[in-house]
Amino acid sequence: MRPRTAASLSPPQSAEPPETTATGATPRWRMPYAARPRFIQLETVTACPAKCPFCPQHEIRRDPPRMPDDTWRRIVDQTRGWGVTYRPFLTNEPLVDRRQVEITRFIKANDSTARVEYNTNGLLLTERLGRALLEAGVDIMRFSIDGFSPQTYGPSRVGLDYEQVKANTTRFLEIWDREGYRDRTFTEVRMIEVPENRHEVPAYRQYWGPRCTEVVVTQLYQWPWTGQRREDVVPKPCLKVLDEMFFYTDGKATLCCWDVHGRAIVGDVREQSVQEIWDGWVARQLRSLLDDGRRDLITLCSRCNAYAGFDFTPFRRDDAERDA
């Protein structure tokens, strides 16, 4: 997710949490929740060819390992016309799923408001697949390439061939540029900056900059429950829950894309509609706790220090509002 600023967030909508927390108090913050999700992530498969040391993807044990067609179709059909950006991946490599061209076409069919976004490591992106995705109408293609040499790339992206990834990505961008997709599809190449690859940032930008829409150098974030102690937890609200939904292969929805182990399930699209899950009691209660800075009362969030440096002051309720 791109960094957000307080000024970029819209006013609260109709999907606000209850006016009191589970403890009966008024939450300390009022965050701008969307009336319905603007971003939906679909874990269509659970697999990934990489074994990156910073990613807990290899810990996933989910059944089924492949989302049934009727599940992802139901989610898309229930949200047509909402202006949703669909991300057909979660904690996995999307191109492991050979249905992605079909999924993209289905999402884009008869919905001019829908957008499709992929984050890929690029290893499985053949020339044929890349061209098919462009023809199907993909709106955003992001490539995660954490280095500009095999020496710096290898330790971060274990199991992937740097030269193959670089060649696949370069060829895709050539097709994107030469065949008229530059104005139709946004492309981004991004690198997680670590001490080992920091010296390569200038060369990285010089090579990829002219070839794609944007180059991003970002910092490594820490997944919940990856060593944080209770005292490390940030007593603040969260940006992940404002306008995003995340679905596992089995149709269950979780509060956060960083929830690898299903610690914060908010609903099941096999039993509820997308809107019912978004407006549901469980989701509202969790938002209310987060608005009160009580991450410690939510299992998943009780070991999360995300957004520690974000300024939530503009959303703070004043004393009069809290006492009303």
C-alpha positions in Angstrom: 0.0 0.0 0.0 1.2 3.5 -0.8 1.9 5.8 2.2 -1.1 7.9 3.2 -1.3 11.3 4.7 -4.0 12.7 6.8 -4.9 15.2 4.1 -5.4 12.5 1.5 -8.1 10.7 3.6 -11.8 11.5 2.9 -14.3 12.4 5.6 -16.1 9.6 7.5 -18.8 7.7 5.5 -21.8 5.7 6.6 -19.8 2.6 7.6 -18.6 4.2 10.9 -18.0 2.0 13.9 -20.3 2.1 17.0 -20.1 5.3 19.1 -18.8 3.3 22.0 -16.1 0.8 22.4 -16.3 -2.6 24.0 -15.5 -0.9 27.3 -18.4 1.5 26.9 -16.3 4.6 26.2 -16.3 6.8 23.2 -13.3 6.0 20.9 -10.5 8.5 21.0 -10.3 8.8 17.2 -12.8 9.0 14.4 -11.3 7.4 11.3 -12.7 8.0 7.8 -14.2 4.5 7.0 -15.6 4.1 3.5 -19.2 3.1 3.0 -18.0 0.1 1.1 -14.5 -1.2 0.1 -12.5 0.5 -2.5 -9.8 -2.2 -2.7 -10.4 -5.9 -2.6 -7.7 -8.5 -2.4 -8.4 -12.1 -3.6 -6.1 -14.9 -2.5 -6.8 -17.0 -5.6 -4.0 -19.4 -4.7 -1.7 -19.8 -1.7 1.6 -20.7 -3.5 4.7 -18.7 -4.3 8.0 -19.9 -5.9 10.1 -17.8 -3.6 11.1 -18.4 0.0 11.9 -14.8 1.1 13.2 -14.7 4.6 11.1 -11.6 5.5 7.8 -13.1 4.3 5.7 -15.7 6.3 4.0 -17.0 3.1 5.6 -20.4 3.6 3.6 -20.8 6.8 0.3 -20.7 5.1 -1.7 -23.9 5.4 -5.1 -23.2 3.9 -7.7 -25.5 2.4 -8.5 -25.2 -0.5 -5.1 -24.0 -1.8 -6.9 -22.7 -4.9 -10.0 -20.4 -4.6 -13.0 -22.0 -6.4 -14.2 -20.1 -9.5 -17.6 -19.5 -8.0 -16.1 -17.8 -4.9 -14.0 -15.1 -6.7 -16.8 -14.6 -9.3 -19.3 -14.1 -6.4 -17.1 -11.4 -4.8 -16.7 -9.6 -8.1 -20.3 -9.8 -9.1 -21.5 -8.5 -5.8 -19.2 -5.4 -6.1 -19.6 -4.4 -9.7 -20.0 -0.7 -10.3 -18.4 0.2 -6.9 -15.2 1.5 -8.4 -13.2 -1.2 -6.8 -9.5 -1.9 -7.5 -9.2 -5.7 -7.4 -5.9 -7.3 -6.4 -6.0 -11.0 -7.3 -3.3 -11.9 -4.8 -2.7 -11.7 -1.1 0.3 -13.4 0.6 1.2 -15.3 -2.6 2.6 -14.9 -6.1 -0.4 -14.2 -8.3 1.0 -15.6 -11.6 1.2 -19.1 -10.1 -2.5 -19.1 -10.8 -3.0 -19.7 -14.6 -6.5 -18.2 -14.4 -5.3 -14.6 -14.0 -6.0 -13.6 -17.6 -9.5 -15.0 -17.2 -9.9 -13.3 -13.9 -8.8 -10.0 -15.3 -11.2 -10.2 -18.2 -14.1 -11.2 -15.9 -13.4 -8.2 -13.6 -13.2 -5.7 -16.5 -16.3 -7.1 -18.3 -19.3 -4.7 -18.2 -17.8 -2.5 -15.4 -16.0 0.6 -16.5 -15.3 1.5 -12.8 -13.3 -1.6 -12.1 -9.5 -1.7 -12.0 -7.1 -4.7 -11.8 -3.8 -4.5 -10.1 -1.0 -7.1 -9.8 2.1 -7.2 -7.6 4.4 -9.8 -9.0 8.0 -11.0 -8.6 8.2 -11.4 -12.3 9.6 -15.0 -12.5 6.6 -16.5 -14.2 5.8 -13.6 -16.4 6.3 -15.0 -19.9 6.0 -12.8 -23.0 2.8 -14.5 -23.9 1.3 -14.1 -20.5 2.3 -10.5 -20.2 0.8 -9.6 -23.6 -2.4 -11.4 -22.6 -2.7 -9.5 -19.4 -2.3 -6.2 -21.2 -4.9 -7.2 -23.8 -7.3 -8.2 -21.0 -7.1 -4.7 -19.6 -4.8 -4.9 -16.5 -4.6 -1.4 -15.0 -1.6 -1.6 -12.7 1.5 -3.9 -12.9 4.0 -3.7 -10.0 7.2 -5.6 -10.0 9.1 -6.4 -6.8 12.8 -6.6 -7.6 14.9 -6.1 -4.5 18.3 -5.5 -5.9 20.3 -4.6 -9.0 22.6 -7.6 -9.0 22.4 -11.3 -8.2 24.5 -10.7 -5.2 22.1 -8.3 -3.5 18.9 -9.8 -4.9 19.6 -13.4 -4.0 19.5 -13.2 -0.2 16.1 -11.3 -0.2 14.4 -13.3 -2.9 15.5 -16.8 -2.2 14.5 -19.3 -4.9 14.2 -16.8 -7.7 16.6 -16.3 -10.6 17.6 -12.6 -10.8 18.6 -12.6 -14.4 15.3 -14.3 -15.4 13.3 -11.9 -13.4 15.1 -8.9 -14.9 14.7 -10.3 -18.5 11.0 -11.1 -18.0 10.3 -7.6 -16.6 12.3 -5.8 -19.2 10.6 -7.7 -22.0 7.1 -7.0 -20.5 7.9 -3.3 -20.3 9.2 -3.3 -23.9 5.8 -4.7 -25.1 4.0 -2.3 -22.8 5.9 0.7 -24.3 6.0 -0.3 -28.0 2.5 -1.7 -28.4 0.6 1.2 -27.1 -0.2 0.4 -23.5 1.8 3.2 -21.8 -1.3 5.4 -21.4 -3.5 2.5 -20.4 -1.5 0.6 -17.8 0.5 2.0 -14.9 3.8 0.1 -14.3 6.0 0.3 -11.3 9.3 -1.4 -10.4 10.0 -1.3 -6.7 12.8 -2.3 -4.4 12.9 -2.8 -0.6 16.0 -0.9 0.5 18.3 -2.8 2.9 21.9 -2.1 3.9 23.1 -4.7 1.4 21.5 -3.1 -1.7 21.6 0.6 -0.7 24.6 1.3 -2.8 22.7 0.1 -5.9 19.8 2.5 -5.6 21.2 5.1 -8.2 21.9 2.4 -10.8 18.5 0.8 -10.1 16.7 4.1 -10.8 18.9 4.8 -13.8 18.0 1.4 -15.4 14.3 1.0 -14.5 13.3 4.7 -14.5 13.1 5.2 -18.3 11.5 1.8 -18.8 8.4 2.1 -16.5 5.9 4.6 -15.2 7.5 4.9 -11.8 10.3 3.5 -9.7 9.8 3.2 -5.9 12.4 2.5 -3.3 10.6 1.5 0.0 11.4 0.3 3.4 10.8 -3.2 4.9 7.8 -3.5 7.1 7.3 -5.9 9.9 4.4 -8.4 9.8 2.3 -8.9 13.0 3.5 -11.7 15.2 7.0 -11.8 13.9 8.8 -11.0 17.1 6.9 -8.0 18.5 6.3 -7.9 22.2 3.2 -6.5 23.9 5.2 -3.4 24.8 6.0 -2.9 21.1 2.4 -2.5 20.1 1.3 0.9 18.9 -1.7 2.3 20.8 -3.1 4.0 17.6 -5.7 3.4 15.0 -4.9 1.7 11.7 -5.0 2.7 8.0 -5.4 -0.8 6.6 -9.1 -1.1 7.7 -10.4 2.1 6.2 -11.4 0.9 2.7 -9.8 -2.5 2.0 -11.1 -6.1 2.2 -9.1 -9.3 2.0 -10.4 -12.7 1.1 -8.7 -16.1 1.6 -9.1 -19.0 -0.8 -11.9 -20.5 1.3 -14.0 -17.3 1.1 -13.3 -16.1 4.6 -12.6 -12.4 5.0 -9.9 -11.1 7.3 -9.4 -7.7 8.8 -5.9 -7.2 7.3 -3.7 -8.4 4.5 -0.9 -9.1 7.0 -3.1 -11.7 8.7 -1.4 -14.8 7.4 -2.9 -17.2 10.0 -6.5 -16.1 10.2 -6.3 -14.3 13.6 -8.9 -11.7 12.6 -11.7 -13.2 10.6 -14.6 -10.8 10.0 -16.9 -12.9 7.8 -17.4 -15.5 5.1 -18.6 -14.7 1.6 -20.1 -18.2 1.3 -22.6 -17.2 4.0 -22.8 -13.4 3.7 -22.6 -10.8 1.0 -19.5 -8.6 0.7 -21.5 -5.6 2.0 -22.9 -7.6 4.9 -19.3 -8.5 5.9 -18.2 -4.9 5.6 -21.1 -3.6 7.7 -21.1 -6.5 10.1 -20.9 -6.6 13.8 -17.5 -8.1 14.0 -15.9 -5.6 11.6 -17.5 -2.7 13.4 -16.4 -3.8 16.8 -12.8 -4.3 15.6 -12.8 -0.8 14.0 -14.2 0.6 17.2 -11.3 -0.9 19.2 -8.8 0.4 16.7 -10.3 3.8 16.9 -9.7 3.7 20.6 -6.1 2.7 20.1 -6.8 -0.7 21.7 -4.8 -3.0 19.5 -4.0 -5.0 22.6 -7.6 -6.3 22.7 -7.5 -7.7 19.1 -5.4 -10.9 18.8 -3.9 -10.0 15.4 -3.2 -6.4 16.2 -1.8 -7.1 19.7 1.5 -7.9 18.1 1.6 -5.1 15.4 3.6 -1.9 15.4 2.5 -0.7 12.0 2.0 3.1 11.4 4.0 3.9 14.5 5.1 7.2 12.9 1.8 8.2 11.3 0.2 11.4 12.6 -3.4 10.6 13.6 -3.9 14.0 15.3 -6.4 15.3 12.6 -8.8 12.4 13.5 -8.6 12.9 17.3 -11.9 13.5 19.0 -11.9 16.5 21.2 -12.9 16.2 24.9 -16.3 17.8 24.3 -17.2 15.3 21.6 -16.0 12.4 23.8 -18.0 13.6 26.8 -21.2 14.3 24.8 
